[in-house]
Amino acid sequence: MDIERARFNMIEQQIRPWNVLDQDVLDLLSVVHREDFVPPAYRGMAFVDMEVPLTVGGQATGEFMLAPKVEARLLQELEVRRHESVLEIGAGSGHMAALLAHRARHVDTLEIDAGLVRFATENLARAGVGNVTVRQADGADPNGNLPSYDVIVLSGSVPVVPERLLAKLNAGGRLVAIVGDEPVMHAVIVSRAQGGGFTTRMLFETVARPLRGFVGRSAFRF
């Protein structure tokens, strides 16, 4: 496979037509090599418009990488700035964390699966990404002790926007998530105003595999 041709086609035929027009984001997709974050058995699917299964040592984890165009669109909408701190729930292979790290001061990414913690850590180290910390933790744990962040990314779907995570947003911060149940889900971005209130903007319709542990309803409403 001609890797560079496949990468070019992914950007020009999948991602740009999906209203990802920020040139910095498009350039970043050429800098962070997606194929280096895909399990070896699925390397040939790295640039396909689909979620890629995440396996460790040939064993299925039940988790998936988001489709390339979804990752790119979320990254564009977040407008992460160099001084900002980022929390990601669902490290997976480490690819989204790597993209975020190129724009942020630091990224903490939580992953519940121990095998994927190792996989993401190895991938990030091999790619030379030094401003990401991968931790084994359950991002849905209501007793989890988290600091506050400027940006929070949920790299999978949830039934509702988690109120506990919104409380961890700094003033001016943004949380992005894919919300709902199949067959209809929406990517949304929730922003916290300086006065503490929240505003929500619907971004696009999509479908993504659910993050583990996020169940039930929240008191938070748009």
Secondary structure, 3 states (H helix, E strand, C coil): CCHHHHHHHHHHHHHHHHCCCCHHHHHHHHHCCHHHHCCHHHHHHCCCCCCEEEEECCEEEEEEECCHHHHHHHHHHHCCCCCCEEEEECCCCCHHHHHHHCCCCEEEEEECCHHHHHHHHHHHHHCCCCCEEEEECCCCCCCCCCCCEEEEEEEEEECCCCHHHHCCEEEEEEEEEEEEECCEEEEEEEEECCCCCEEEEEEEEECCCECCCCCCCCCCCC
